[in-house]
């Protein structure tokens, strides 16, 4: 039984890594091709704010968010687009236009979303000083 558990854990980690990488590539491409500077700036502010609070850090943001009426994807969209004022349809439309079926097909959507955010941030951080 132990070998089965170890094999399944490895499989789960591999799936999370693949989802993270797919999200990362998509986030970087989105940042390169269509993101607004304000969206990327808000994303950076979100990350910096979370990293400043050890009880509510960046990794936890992409885990189960108890007490939130919104999903992780919605919360991420609202953080990048505060003017959306918790418009669930706007969040849904964003993810459908940016990710298509990729987000829904991810075995671990939170890993995908974290990768998306990190890919977008990596691109932003490499160019923001030139703006």
N, CA, C and O atoms as a GROMACS GRO file, in nm:
protein
  524
    1UNK      N    1   0.082  -0.119   0.000
    1UNK     CA    2   0.000   0.000   0.000
    1UNK      C    3   0.087   0.126   0.000
    1UNK      O    4   0.053   0.226  -0.064
    2UNK      N    5   0.197   0.122   0.069
    2UNK     CA    6   0.284   0.239   0.078
    2UNK      C    7   0.335   0.279  -0.061
    2UNK      O    8   0.343   0.398  -0.093
    3UNK      N    9   0.370   0.180  -0.143
    3UNK     CA   10   0.421   0.211  -0.276
    3UNK      C   11   0.312   0.274  -0.363
    3UNK      O   12   0.342   0.358  -0.448
    4UNK      N   13   0.188   0.235  -0.343
    4UNK     CA   14   0.078   0.294  -0.418
    4UNK      C   15   0.062   0.441  -0.379
    4UNK      O   16   0.047   0.526  -0.466
    5UNK      N   17   0.067   0.470  -0.250
    5UNK     CA   18   0.055   0.608  -0.202
    5UNK      C   19   0.170   0.692  -0.257
    5UNK      O   20   0.147   0.804  -0.303
    6UNK      N   21   0.290   0.640  -0.254
    6UNK     CA   22   0.406   0.715  -0.305
    6UNK      C   23   0.393   0.740  -0.455
    6UNK      O   24   0.424   0.849  -0.503
    7UNK      N   25   0.348   0.641  -0.529
    7UNK     CA   26   0.330   0.657  -0.672
    7UNK      C   27   0.224   0.762  -0.703
    7UNK      O   28   0.243   0.845  -0.792
    8UNK      N   29   0.114   0.758  -0.631
    8UNK     CA   30   0.006   0.855  -0.653
    8UNK      C   31   0.048   0.996  -0.611
    8UNK      O   32   0.008   1.094  -0.674
    9UNK      N   33   0.126   1.007  -0.505
    9UNK     CA   34   0.177   1.139  -0.467
    9UNK      C   35   0.265   1.197  -0.577
    9UNK      O   36   0.254   1.314  -0.612
   10UNK      N   37   0.352   1.112  -0.632
   10UNK     CA   38   0.440   1.157  -0.740
   10UNK      C   39   0.358   1.198  -0.862
   10UNK      O   40   0.388   1.298  -0.927
   11UNK      N   41   0.255   1.122  -0.892
   11UNK     CA   42   0.166   1.156  -1.003
   11UNK      C   43   0.097   1.290  -0.979
   11UNK      O   44   0.085   1.371  -1.071
   12UNK      N   45   0.052   1.312  -0.858
   12UNK     CA   46  -0.015   1.438  -0.824
   12UNK      C   47   0.082   1.555  -0.838
   12UNK      O   48   0.046   1.659  -0.894
   13UNK      N   49   0.205   1.540  -0.788
   13UNK     CA   50   0.305   1.647  -0.800
   13UNK      C   51   0.337   1.676  -0.946
   13UNK      O   52   0.351   1.792  -0.985
   14UNK      N   53   0.347   1.570  -1.026
   14UNK     CA   54   0.376   1.588  -1.168
   14UNK      C   55   0.262   1.664  -1.237
   14UNK      O   56   0.288   1.752  -1.320
   15UNK      N   57   0.139   1.631  -1.203
   15UNK     CA   58   0.025   1.702  -1.260
   15UNK      C   59   0.023   1.848  -1.219
   15UNK      O   60  -0.006   1.935  -1.301
   16UNK      N   61   0.054   1.874  -1.093
   16UNK     CA   62   0.058   2.013  -1.045
   16UNK      C   63   0.167   2.091  -1.118
   16UNK      O   64   0.147   2.206  -1.154
   17UNK      N   65   0.282   2.027  -1.138
   17UNK     CA   66   0.392   2.093  -1.208
   17UNK      C   67   0.353   2.124  -1.353
   17UNK      O   68   0.382   2.232  -1.403
   18UNK      N   69   0.288   2.029  -1.418
   18UNK     CA   70   0.246   2.051  -1.557
   18UNK      C   71   0.142   2.163  -1.565
   18UNK      O   72   0.148   2.247  -1.654
   19UNK      N   73   0.046   2.164  -1.472
   19UNK     CA   74  -0.054   2.270  -1.471
   19UNK      C   75   0.010   2.405  -1.443
   19UNK      O   76  -0.026   2.505  -1.506
   20UNK      N   77   0.103   2.408  -1.350
   20UNK     CA   78   0.173   2.534  -1.318
   20UNK      C   79   0.247   2.584  -1.442
   20UNK      O   80   0.240   2.703  -1.474
   21UNK      N   81   0.317   2.496  -1.511
   21UNK     CA   82   0.394   2.536  -1.629
   21UNK      C   83   0.303   2.586  -1.741
   21UNK      O   84   0.334   2.684  -1.807
   22UNK      N   85   0.191   2.517  -1.761
   22UNK     CA   86   0.096   2.561  -1.864
   22UNK      C   87   0.041   2.699  -1.829
   22UNK      O   88   0.029   2.785  -1.917
   23UNK      N   89   0.007   2.720  -1.703
   23UNK     CA   90  -0.041   2.851  -1.659
   23UNK      C   91   0.066   2.958  -1.673
   23UNK      O   92   0.038   3.069  -1.716
   24UNK      N   93   0.190   2.923  -1.637
   24UNK     CA   94   0.302   3.016  -1.647
   24UNK      C   95   0.319   3.063  -1.792
   24UNK      O   96   0.329   3.183  -1.819
   25UNK      N   97   0.322   2.968  -1.884
   25UNK     CA   98   0.340   3.003  -2.025
   25UNK      C   99   0.226   3.092  -2.075
   25UNK      O  100   0.249   3.188  -2.148
   26UNK      N  101   0.105   3.060  -2.034
   26UNK     CA  102  -0.011   3.140  -2.076
   26UNK      C  103  -0.006   3.280  -2.014
   26UNK      O  104  -0.033   3.378  -2.082
   27UNK      N  105   0.029   3.288  -1.887
   27UNK     CA  106   0.038   3.418  -1.820
   27UNK      C  107   0.143   3.507  -1.882
   27UNK      O  108   0.122   3.627  -1.899
   28UNK      N  109   0.255   3.448  -1.916
   28UNK     CA  110   0.361   3.526  -1.980
   28UNK      C  111   0.317   3.575  -2.118
   28UNK      O  112   0.340   3.690  -2.154
   29UNK      N  113   0.253   3.487  -2.193
   29UNK     CA  114   0.204   3.525  -2.326
   29UNK      C  115   0.097   3.635  -2.315
   29UNK      O  116   0.096   3.730  -2.394
   30UNK      N  117   0.007   3.620  -2.217
   30UNK     CA  118  -0.097   3.722  -2.197
   30UNK      C  119  -0.032   3.857  -2.164
   30UNK      O  120  -0.072   3.960  -2.218
   31UNK      N  121   0.067   3.855  -2.077
   31UNK     CA  122   0.134   3.980  -2.039
   31UNK      C  123   0.204   4.043  -2.160
   31UNK      O  124   0.206   4.165  -2.174
   32UNK      N  125   0.262   3.960  -2.244
   32UNK     CA  126   0.332   4.010  -2.363
   32UNK      C  127   0.236   4.068  -2.466
   32UNK      O  128   0.267   4.168  -2.531
   33UNK      N  129   0.120   4.005  -2.482
   33UNK     CA  130   0.035   4.036  -2.595
   33UNK      C  131  -0.086   4.124  -2.566
   33UNK      O  132  -0.128   4.201  -2.653
   34UNK      N  133  -0.144   4.113  -2.447
   34UNK     CA  134  -0.270   4.186  -2.431
   34UNK      C  135  -0.295   4.247  -2.294
   34UNK      O  136  -0.390   4.324  -2.279
   35UNK      N  137  -0.215   4.217  -2.196
   35UNK     CA  138  -0.240   4.272  -2.062
   35UNK      C  139  -0.220   4.423  -2.062
   35UNK      O  140  -0.139   4.478  -2.136
   36UNK      N  141  -0.297   4.488  -1.977
   36UNK     CA  142  -0.279   4.631  -1.954
   36UNK      C  143  -0.175   4.648  -1.843
   36UNK      O  144  -0.164   4.565  -1.753
   37UNK      N  145  -0.100   4.756  -1.850
   37UNK     CA  146   0.001   4.783  -1.747
   37UNK      C  147  -0.063   4.788  -1.608
   37UNK      O  148  -0.004   4.741  -1.511
   38UNK      N  149  -0.182   4.843  -1.600
   38UNK     CA  150  -0.249   4.852  -1.470
   38UNK      C  151  -0.281   4.714  -1.413
   38UNK      O  152  -0.272   4.693  -1.292
   39UNK      N  153  -0.319   4.620  -1.498
   39UNK     CA  154  -0.349   4.484  -1.451
   39UNK      C  155  -0.223   4.420  -1.392
   39UNK      O  156  -0.228   4.356  -1.287
   40UNK      N  157  -0.112   4.438  -1.461
   40UNK     CA  158   0.013   4.380  -1.414
   40UNK      C  159   0.063   4.450  -1.288
   40UNK      O  160   0.118   4.385  -1.198
   41UNK      N  161   0.043   4.579  -1.281
   41UNK     CA  162   0.081   4.653  -1.160
   41UNK      C  163  -0.002   4.608  -1.042
   41UNK      O  164   0.051   4.590  -0.932
   42UNK      N  165  -0.131   4.589  -1.062
   42UNK     CA  166  -0.218   4.541  -0.954
   42UNK      C  167  -0.177   4.400  -0.910
   42UNK      O  168  -0.182   4.367  -0.792
   43UNK      N  169  -0.137   4.318  -1.006
   43UNK     CA  170  -0.092   4.183  -0.974
   43UNK      C  171   0.035   4.187  -0.889
   43UNK      O  172   0.049   4.111  -0.793
   44UNK      N  173   0.126   4.275  -0.924
   44UNK     CA  174   0.249   4.291  -0.846
   44UNK      C  175   0.215   4.341  -0.705
   44UNK      O  176   0.273   4.293  -0.607
   45UNK      N  177   0.124   4.434  -0.694
   45UNK     CA  178   0.083   4.486  -0.562
   45UNK      C  179   0.019   4.377  -0.477
   45UNK      O  180   0.041   4.370  -0.356
   46UNK      N  181  -0.061   4.291  -0.541
   46UNK     CA  182  -0.120   4.179  -0.469
   46UNK      C  183  -0.011   4.089  -0.412
   46UNK      O  184  -0.012   4.057  -0.293
   47UNK      N  185   0.082   4.050  -0.497
   47UNK     CA  186   0.190   3.962  -0.451
   47UNK      C  187   0.273   4.027  -0.340
   47UNK      O  188   0.301   3.963  -0.239
   48UNK      N  189   0.311   4.151  -0.358
   48UNK     CA  190   0.391   4.220  -0.257
   48UNK      C  191   0.316   4.231  -0.125
   48UNK      O  192   0.374   4.213  -0.018
   49UNK      N  193   0.188   4.261  -0.132
   49UNK     CA  194   0.107   4.271  -0.010
   49UNK      C  195   0.095   4.138   0.062
   49UNK      O  196   0.101   4.133   0.185
   50UNK      N  197   0.078   4.031  -0.013
   50UNK     CA  198   0.066   3.899   0.048
   50UNK      C  199   0.198   3.853   0.107
   50UNK      O  200   0.201   3.791   0.213
   51UNK      N  201   0.307   3.882   0.039
   51UNK     CA  202   0.438   3.840   0.090
   51UNK      C  203   0.478   3.918   0.214
   51UNK      O  204   0.563   3.872   0.291
   52UNK      N  205   0.419   4.034   0.234
   52UNK     CA  206   0.450   4.114   0.352
   52UNK      C  207   0.377   4.062   0.476
   52UNK      O  208   0.408   4.104   0.588
   53UNK      N  209   0.281   3.972   0.457
   53UNK     CA  210   0.202   3.918   0.568
   53UNK      C  211   0.224   3.768   0.579
   53UNK      O  212   0.169   3.692   0.500
   54UNK      N  213   0.304   3.724   0.675
   54UNK     CA  214   0.336   3.581   0.683
   54UNK      C  215   0.213   3.492   0.702
   54UNK      O  216   0.217   3.375   0.663
   55UNK      N  217   0.107   3.541   0.760
   55UNK     CA  218  -0.012   3.459   0.782
   55UNK      C  219  -0.097   3.446   0.656
   55UNK      O  220  -0.188   3.363   0.653
   56UNK      N  221  -0.072   3.526   0.555
   56UNK     CA  222  -0.154   3.525   0.435
   56UNK      C  223  -0.064   3.543   0.314
   56UNK      O  224  -0.074   3.642   0.243
   57UNK      N  225   0.024   3.445   0.290
   57UNK     CA  226   0.125   3.465   0.187
   57UNK      C  227   0.078   3.423   0.048
   57UNK      O  228  -0.033   3.373   0.031
   58UNK      N  229   0.165   3.443  -0.048
   58UNK     CA  230   0.138   3.419  -0.189
   58UNK      C  231   0.092   3.276  -0.214
   58UNK      O  232  -0.006   3.254  -0.285
   59UNK      N  233   0.160   3.178  -0.157
   59UNK     CA  234   0.122   3.038  -0.179
   59UNK      C  235  -0.018   3.010  -0.126
   59UNK      O  236  -0.096   2.940  -0.190
   60UNK      N  237  -0.049   3.064  -0.010
   60UNK     CA  238  -0.182   3.042   0.048
   60UNK      C  239  -0.293   3.102  -0.037
   60UNK      O  240  -0.405   3.052  -0.038
   61UNK      N  241  -0.262   3.210  -0.108
   61UNK     CA  242  -0.362   3.274  -0.193
   61UNK      C  243  -0.416   3.176  -0.297
   61UNK      O  244  -0.533   3.184  -0.336
   62UNK      N  245  -0.332   3.084  -0.340
   62UNK     CA  246  -0.371   2.989  -0.444
   62UNK      C  247  -0.413   2.853  -0.388
   62UNK      O  248  -0.429   2.756  -0.462
   63UNK      N  249  -0.432   2.848  -0.257
   63UNK     CA  250  -0.488   2.727  -0.197
   63UNK      C  251  -0.636   2.754  -0.167
   63UNK      O  252  -0.688   2.860  -0.203
   64UNK      N  253  -0.700   2.662  -0.104
   64UNK     CA  254  -0.842   2.677  -0.072
   64UNK      C  255  -0.864   2.805   0.008
   64UNK      O  256  -0.800   2.826   0.111
   65UNK      N  257  -0.952   2.890  -0.039
   65UNK     CA  258  -0.979   3.017   0.028
   65UNK      C  259  -1.110   3.006   0.105
   65UNK      O  260  -1.217   3.037   0.054
   66UNK      N  261  -1.098   2.963   0.228
   66UNK     CA  262  -1.217   2.948   0.311
   66UNK      C  263  -1.277   3.085   0.342
   66UNK      O  264  -1.205   3.182   0.365
   67UNK      N  265  -1.406   3.090   0.343
   67UNK     CA  266  -1.474   3.214   0.379
   67UNK      C  267  -1.492   3.310   0.263
   67UNK      O  268  -1.552   3.416   0.280
   68UNK      N  269  -1.440   3.275   0.146
   68UNK     CA  270  -1.457   3.362   0.030
   68UNK      C  271  -1.574   3.312  -0.054
   68UNK      O  272  -1.589   3.193  -0.077
   69UNK      N  273  -1.655   3.404  -0.096
   69UNK     CA  274  -1.769   3.370  -0.182
   69UNK      C  275  -1.723   3.348  -0.326
   69UNK      O  276  -1.801   3.301  -0.409
   70UNK      N  277  -1.599   3.381  -0.356
   70UNK     CA  278  -1.547   3.374  -0.491
   70UNK      C  279  -1.440   3.267  -0.502
   70UNK      O  280  -1.374   3.234  -0.403
   71UNK      N  281  -1.423   3.214  -0.621
   71UNK     CA  282  -1.317   3.118  -0.648
   71UNK      C  283  -1.184   3.189  -0.666
   71UNK      O  284  -1.178   3.312  -0.676
   72UNK      N  285  -1.078   3.111  -0.670
   72UNK     CA  286  -0.944   3.166  -0.684
   72UNK      C  287  -0.930   3.245  -0.814
   72UNK      O  288  -0.869   3.352  -0.815
   73UNK      N  289  -0.984   3.194  -0.923
   73UNK     CA  290  -0.977   3.266  -1.050
   73UNK      C  291  -1.049   3.399  -1.046
   73UNK      O  292  -1.001   3.499  -1.099
   74UNK      N  293  -1.166   3.399  -0.982
   74UNK     CA  294  -1.240   3.525  -0.969
   74UNK      C  295  -1.161   3.624  -0.884
   74UNK      O  296  -1.148   3.741  -0.920
   75UNK      N  297  -1.110   3.578  -0.771
   75UNK     CA  298  -1.033   3.667  -0.684
   75UNK      C  299  -0.910   3.723  -0.754
   75UNK      O  300  -0.876   3.840  -0.736
   76UNK      N  301  -0.844   3.639  -0.832
   76UNK     CA  302  -0.726   3.686  -0.905
   76UNK      C  303  -0.767   3.792  -1.008
   76UNK      O  304  -0.700   3.895  -1.021
   77UNK      N  305  -0.873   3.768  -1.080
   77UNK     CA  306  -0.922   3.866  -1.177
   77UNK      C  307  -0.959   3.997  -1.106
   77UNK      O  308  -0.921   4.104  -1.153
   78UNK      N  309  -1.031   3.990  -0.995
   78UNK     CA  310  -1.071   4.111  -0.923
   78UNK      C  311  -0.950   4.187  -0.870
   78UNK      O  312  -0.951   4.310  -0.866
   79UNK      N  313  -0.845   4.115  -0.829
   79UNK     CA  314  -0.724   4.182  -0.782
   79UNK      C  315  -0.658   4.260  -0.897
   79UNK      O  316  -0.606   4.369  -0.876
   80UNK      N  317  -0.660   4.202  -1.016
   80UNK     CA  318  -0.598   4.268  -1.131
   80UNK      C  319  -0.688   4.377  -1.189
   80UNK      O  320  -0.641   4.469  -1.256
   81UNK      N  321  -0.818   4.366  -1.163
   81UNK     CA  322  -0.917   4.458  -1.220
   81UNK      C  323  -1.012   4.506  -1.111
   81UNK      O  324  -1.130   4.469  -1.113
   82UNK      N  325  -0.964   4.586  -1.018
   82UNK     CA  326  -1.050   4.627  -0.907
   82UNK      C  327  -1.175   4.704  -0.952
   82UNK      O  328  -1.274   4.708  -0.879
   83UNK      N  329  -1.170   4.764  -1.069
   83UNK     CA  330  -1.285   4.837  -1.120
   83UNK      C  331  -1.399   4.743  -1.160
   83UNK      O  332  -1.512   4.788  -1.181
   84UNK      N  333  -1.371   4.613  -1.171
   84UNK     CA  334  -1.474   4.515  -1.208
   84UNK      C  335  -1.578   4.499  -1.098
   84UNK      O  336  -1.687   4.447  -1.122
   85UNK      N  337  -1.546   4.544  -0.978
   85UNK     CA  338  -1.640   4.548  -0.867
   85UNK      C  339  -1.712   4.414  -0.846
   85UNK      O  340  -1.835   4.408  -0.838
   86UNK      N  341  -1.632   4.307  -0.838
   86UNK     CA  342  -1.684   4.173  -0.810
   86UNK      C  343  -1.785   4.124  -0.913
   86UNK      O  344  -1.878   4.051  -0.879
   87UNK      N  345  -1.767   4.163  -1.037
   87UNK     CA  346  -1.854   4.120  -1.146
   87UNK      C  347  -1.811   3.980  -1.191
   87UNK      O  348  -1.713   3.964  -1.264
   88UNK      N  349  -1.886   3.881  -1.147
   88UNK     CA  350  -1.852   3.742  -1.178
   88UNK      C  351  -1.852   3.715  -1.328
   88UNK      O  352  -1.770   3.638  -1.377
   89UNK      N  353  -1.942   3.776  -1.400
   89UNK     CA  354  -1.948   3.754  -1.545
   89UNK      C  355  -1.822   3.809  -1.612
   89UNK      O  356  -1.769   3.747  -1.705
   90UNK      N  357  -1.775   3.923  -1.566
   90UNK     CA  358  -1.652   3.980  -1.621
   90UNK      C  359  -1.534   3.886  -1.597
   90UNK      O  360  -1.450   3.867  -1.684
   91UNK      N  361  -1.527   3.827  -1.477
   91UNK     CA  362  -1.420   3.733  -1.446
   91UNK      C  363  -1.430   3.610  -1.536
   91UNK      O  364  -1.329   3.563  -1.589
   92UNK      N  365  -1.550   3.558  -1.553
   92UNK     CA  366  -1.571   3.441  -1.638
   92UNK      C  367  -1.531   3.472  -1.782
   92UNK      O  368  -1.464   3.392  -1.847
   93UNK      N  369  -1.573   3.588  -1.830
   93UNK     CA  370  -1.540   3.627  -1.967
   93UNK      C  371  -1.389   3.641  -1.986
   93UNK      O  372  -1.334   3.601  -2.089
   94UNK      N  373  -1.322   3.697  -1.885
   94UNK     CA  374  -1.176   3.714  -1.892
   94UNK      C  375  -1.108   3.578  -1.907
   94UNK      O  376  -1.028   3.558  -1.998
   95UNK      N  377  -1.141   3.485  -1.816
   95UNK     CA  378  -1.073   3.356  -1.818
   95UNK      C  379  -1.106   3.278  -1.943
   95UNK      O  380  -1.021   3.206  -1.996
   96UNK      N  381  -1.228   3.290  -1.993
   96UNK     CA  382  -1.263   3.221  -2.117
   96UNK      C  383  -1.185   3.278  -2.235
   96UNK      O  384  -1.140   3.203  -2.322
   97UNK      N  385  -1.169   3.410  -2.239
   97UNK     CA  386  -1.097   3.471  -2.350
   97UNK      C  387  -0.946   3.448  -2.342
   97UNK      O  388  -0.880   3.434  -2.444
   98UNK      N  389  -0.894   3.446  -2.222
   98UNK     CA  390  -0.749   3.432  -2.204
   98UNK      C  391  -0.706   3.285  -2.204
   98UNK      O  392  -0.606   3.250  -2.268
   99UNK      N  393  -0.779   3.201  -2.134
   99UNK     CA  394  -0.735   3.062  -2.114
   99UNK      C  395  -0.812   2.962  -2.198
   99UNK      O  396  -0.768   2.848  -2.212
  100UNK      N  397  -0.926   3.001  -2.252
  100UNK     CA  398  -1.007   2.904  -2.326
  100UNK      C  399  -1.044   2.788  -2.234
  100UNK      O  400  -1.092   2.809  -2.123
  101UNK      N  401  -1.022   2.668  -2.280
  101UNK     CA  402  -1.052   2.548  -2.201
  101UNK      C  403  -0.937   2.507  -2.109
  101UNK      O  404  -0.955   2.418  -2.026
  102UNK      N  405  -0.822   2.570  -2.122
  102UNK     CA  406  -0.703   2.527  -2.047
  102UNK      C  407  -0.725   2.528  -1.897
  102UNK      O  408  -0.684   2.434  -1.828
  103UNK      N  409  -0.788   2.630  -1.846
  103UNK     CA  410  -0.810   2.639  -1.702
  103UNK      C  411  -0.906   2.531  -1.655
  103UNK      O  412  -0.882   2.466  -1.553
  104UNK      N  413  -1.013   2.511  -1.728
  104UNK     CA  414  -1.112   2.410  -1.689
  104UNK      C  415  -1.058   2.269  -1.704
  104UNK      O  416  -1.102   2.179  -1.632
  105UNK      N  417  -0.965   2.248  -1.794
  105UNK     CA  418  -0.909   2.115  -1.815
  105UNK      C  419  -0.793   2.084  -1.721
  105UNK      O  420  -0.748   1.969  -1.714
  106UNK      N  421  -0.744   2.183  -1.650
  106UNK     CA  422  -0.632   2.161  -1.558
  106UNK      C  423  -0.674   2.068  -1.446
  106UNK      O  424  -0.781   2.083  -1.387
  107UNK      N  425  -0.588   1.972  -1.416
  107UNK     CA  426  -0.614   1.881  -1.305
  107UNK      C  427  -0.610   1.958  -1.173
  107UNK      O  428  -0.683   1.925  -1.080
  108UNK      N  429  -0.526   2.059  -1.167
  108UNK     CA  430  -0.515   2.143  -1.048
  108UNK      C  431  -0.527   2.290  -1.091
  108UNK      O  432  -0.426   2.354  -1.119
  109UNK      N  433  -0.650   2.342  -1.097
  109UNK     CA  434  -0.669   2.481  -1.143
  109UNK      C  435  -0.592   2.583  -1.060
  109UNK      O  436  -0.548   2.685  -1.114
  110UNK      N  437  -0.574   2.559  -0.932
  110UNK     CA  438  -0.501   2.657  -0.849
  110UNK      C  439  -0.354   2.663  -0.889
  110UNK      O  440  -0.295   2.771  -0.890
  111UNK      N  441  -0.295   2.548  -0.923
  111UNK     CA  442  -0.157   2.547  -0.971
  111UNK      C  443  -0.148   2.621  -1.105
  111UNK      O  444  -0.052   2.694  -1.129
  112UNK      N  445  -0.248   2.602  -1.190
  112UNK     CA  446  -0.254   2.672  -1.318
  112UNK      C  447  -0.261   2.823  -1.296
  112UNK      O  448  -0.188   2.899  -1.360
  113UNK      N  449  -0.348   2.866  -1.206
  113UNK     CA  450  -0.365   3.009  -1.180
  113UNK      C  451  -0.240   3.070  -1.118
  113UNK      O  452  -0.202   3.182  -1.151
  114UNK      N  453  -0.176   2.997  -1.028
  114UNK     CA  454  -0.052   3.047  -0.969
  114UNK      C  455   0.054   3.061  -1.077
  114UNK      O  456   0.126   3.160  -1.081
  115UNK      N  457   0.064   2.960  -1.165
  115UNK     CA  458   0.157   2.969  -1.276
  115UNK      C  459   0.127   3.088  -1.366
  115UNK      O  460   0.218   3.159  -1.409
  116UNK      N  461  -0.002   3.110  -1.395
  116UNK     CA  462  -0.043   3.223  -1.477
  116UNK      C  463   0.006   3.354  -1.415
  116UNK      O  464   0.067   3.437  -1.482
  117UNK      N  465  -0.021   3.370  -1.288
  117UNK     CA  466   0.018   3.493  -1.218
  117UNK      C  467   0.170   3.510  -1.220
  117UNK      O  468   0.220   3.620  -1.241
  118UNK      N  469   0.242   3.402  -1.197
  118UNK     CA  470   0.388   3.411  -1.191
  118UNK      C  471   0.449   3.436  -1.329
  118UNK      O  472   0.548   3.508  -1.340
  119UNK      N  473   0.391   3.378  -1.433
  119UNK     CA  474   0.439   3.406  -1.568
  119UNK      C  475   0.417   3.552  -1.606
  119UNK      O  476   0.505   3.617  -1.661
  120UNK      N  477   0.297   3.602  -1.574
  120UNK     CA  478   0.266   3.743  -1.603
  120UNK      C  479   0.359   3.835  -1.523
  120UNK      O  480   0.409   3.934  -1.575
  121UNK      N  481   0.380   3.801  -1.397
  121UNK     CA  482   0.467   3.884  -1.313
  121UNK      C  483   0.611   3.883  -1.363
  121UNK      O  484   0.677   3.987  -1.364
  122UNK      N  485   0.661   3.767  -1.403
  122UNK     CA  486   0.798   3.761  -1.452
  122UNK      C  487   0.817   3.852  -1.573
  122UNK      O  488   0.917   3.922  -1.583
  123UNK      N  489   0.721   3.851  -1.664
  123UNK     CA  490   0.730   3.940  -1.779
  123UNK      C  491   0.724   4.086  -1.735
  123UNK      O  492   0.805   4.167  -1.778
  124UNK      N  493   0.628   4.118  -1.648
  124UNK     CA  494   0.612   4.254  -1.598
  124UNK      C  495   0.738   4.306  -1.531
  124UNK      O  496   0.781   4.418  -1.557
  125UNK      N  497   0.796   4.224  -1.445
  125UNK     CA  498   0.914   4.267  -1.371
  125UNK      C  499   1.034   4.289  -1.464
  125UNK      O  500   1.124   4.367  -1.433
  126UNK      N  501   1.035   4.221  -1.578
  126UNK     CA  502   1.147   4.237  -1.671
  126UNK      C  503   1.134   4.363  -1.757
  126UNK      O  504   1.232   4.407  -1.817
  127UNK      N  505   1.014   4.421  -1.764
  127UNK     CA  506   0.996   4.537  -1.851
  127UNK      C  507   0.949   4.664  -1.780
  127UNK      O  508   0.960   4.772  -1.837
  128UNK      N  509   0.899   4.655  -1.661
  128UNK     CA  510   0.834   4.771  -1.598
  128UNK      C  511   0.927   4.890  -1.579
  128UNK      O  512   0.880   5.004  -1.584
  129UNK      N  513   1.054   4.868  -1.557
  129UNK     CA  514   1.147   4.980  -1.536
  129UNK      C  515   1.175   5.056  -1.666
  129UNK      O  516   1.230   5.166  -1.662
  130UNK      N  517   1.139   4.999  -1.777
  130UNK     CA  518   1.160   5.066  -1.906
  130UNK      C  519   1.040   5.150  -1.948
  130UNK      O  520   1.044   5.220  -2.049
  131UNK      N  521   0.933   5.145  -1.869
  131UNK     CA  522   0.811   5.218  -1.905
  131UNK      C  523   0.817   5.362  -1.858
  131UNK      O  524   0.722   5.438  -1.880
   0.00000   0.00000   0.00000
